[in-house]
């Protein structure tokens, strides 16, 4: 009996993941607010009623996509602001990690960029909650740095939000550079421009951080 239950559970998880993957693919060309569950189930090859065994609505599916897109990023976000290395090394590490993530998960990055201010409230709230959690984790990492001595919790959290927002902006810029170019050489040149711009922007935050108490 337990073996049978295990097979059923695995199949259920497989179908759920297939629905998520299909929705993510369909969202390449549209927003979540315009996505119909019949589109998703048709893409997977299951009956529309099967959708409700996994999600209450397309908004519920969108929240699951937020968890999938952002949930695994927490270790990377902490790494980008860790106190290891000097300021330039941290910045270079942060930009490189963001670029690699966009290369690996462009559809997830596009989904978050589009839906962060989109028309589906539960999804906006889920994104906001994940970003708030990122900011708290970044704040905890920043507090470990000797440079944080004398900083208030509010100021550290403000700085953490600056870093998180900049990471999202940088990811969106890398995605735009990736999609807008017609040739590999043009794409590489655009990527280098984004790298330079993102590096300068993070340096500006870093300079402000050093002189905040002056």
N, C-alpha and C positions, 0 to 999 in steps of 0.2 A: 504493500500500500504506500509506504513512504517513497519507494522508488517511483511509483506512478505519479504521486504528488510532485516529486522533484521534476519529472519530465514536464508536467503541466505548467509548473511555475516557470521553468526555463522557456517553454513555448510562449507563455504569457509575456515574459520579459522581452523575448525576441520580437513579438508583435508590437509591444509598446515602443521599443527602440526603432522599429521600422516606421511607425507613425511619426516619431520625432524626426527621423532622417528625411522622410518624405516631406514633412511640413517645412523643414529647413531648406530643402531644395526648392519648394514652391515659393518660399519667401525671398528667393533671390530676385524675383521680379515684382513683388507686391508686398504690401504691408499686412500685418496680422489682422487688422480690422476688416480687411477685404477677403480674408481666407475662409473658405467654406469647408466644413468637416467632410462633405462628400468628395471634395477635391482630394483631400488627404487619404481617405479610405480607398478611393479609386486608384490612387497612385500605388498603394500598398497591395490592393487586390483583396480587400476584406469588405464585408457588409458594413454600411453606416452604423448599424446597431453595435457592431464590435468596438467602435470608437469609445462608447460610453462605459465599456469595461475597464478602460484605462484612464480616461479623462472626463471631467464633468462638462467641459466646453472647450472651444478653441482658446479662450483666455487661460484656462487651466493648463492646456498644452503649452501655451506661450510661457507661462511661469516655469514649467518643467524645462523648457528650452533655455530660459535664463539661468536656472540652476546648472544645466549642462554646460552652458557657455562660460559662466563666470565662476562656478563653484570650484573648478580645478585650478583656478588662477591664483588662489591665495598664497601658495608657496612661492610662486614667481614674483608676486608683488612684494612680498617680504624681502626676497633676494635683491630686488632692484634698489632698495633703500637700506640694505644692511650696512653696518659700519665698517665692513671689510674693505680695505684699500682707501686711497685718497679720493678727493672729490671727483677728479677727472676719470679715475677708474670706475667709480660708481656710476657716473653718467654714461660712459661708454657701455658698461654692462647693461644698464637699464635700456638704452636704445637698442642694443643688439637683441636682448631678450624679447622686446616688443616686436621687433621686425620678424624674428623667427616665429613668434606666435601668430602673427598675421599670415605668414607664409603657410603655416600648418593648418590654421582654422579660419580662412577668409570668410566663410559663410556665417560662422558664429559672430565674428567681429562686425560684419555687415548687419546682422540681425540686431545686435545690441545698439549699434550706432543709430539705426532707424527707429527702433522701438523705445529708446530711452525717453524720447519726447513724443511718442506716438499716441494713438487714440484709444489704446486698451489700458484702462486704469490699473487693473491687477498686475499687469506686466510692468508698467512704469514703476509701480510700488515695489515690485520684486527686484527690479534693477536698482532702485534707490536703496533698498535694504542691503543688497550685496555691496554696493559702493560704500555705504556707511560702514559696513563691516571691514572692507578694505582699509578705509581711513583709520579705523581703530587699530588695525594690525600695523599699519604704517606708523602710526603714532607710537605704538609700543616699541617698534624698532628704532625710531628716532630718539626716543627717551633713553636708549642705551648708549647713545653717542655722547662723549664728554662735552661736545658743543651744545648739548641740550641743557646743560647746567644753568639754572636760573630761569628757564622757560616755564611759563604757566601751562596747565593742561589745555586751556582754551587756545593758546597760541600754538602749541604743538599739534593740536587737532586741526587748526586752520592750515598749518603747513602741510600736514598729511593730506588734507583735501586738495591742496594745490598740486601735490605730486600725483594723486589719483586722477584728478582731472587732466593733468598734462599727459599721463599715460594713455588715457582714452583719446585725447586729441591726436597724439602721435600715432596710435594704432589706426585711427581713421585716415590720417595723412598717408601712411604706408599703404593702406588699402586702396585709396584713390590713385596713388602712383602706380600701383600694381595693375589696376584695371584700365587706366586711361591711355596707356601707351600701346602702340601697335607693333613695335619691334622689341626684341630682347635688349638691344643696346639702349633704346630710349627708356625702357623700363628700369634698367640699371642706373642710368643717369638720373632719372626721377627719384629713384631710391636713395641715391647719394645726396641729392638735394634735401630730401626729407631728413636724412640722417644728420646733415649739417644744421638744418633748422632746429630739429629736436634737441640736438646737443647744445646749441646756443640758448634755447629757451630754458633748458634745465640748468644751464650755467647761471642764467639770470635769477632763477629761483634760489640757487645756491648762494649767489652774491647777496641777495636780499636776506637770506637766512643768516649769513655771517654778520651782517650789520644791523640786524633787527633791533638790538638793544643799544646801538650807538646813540 
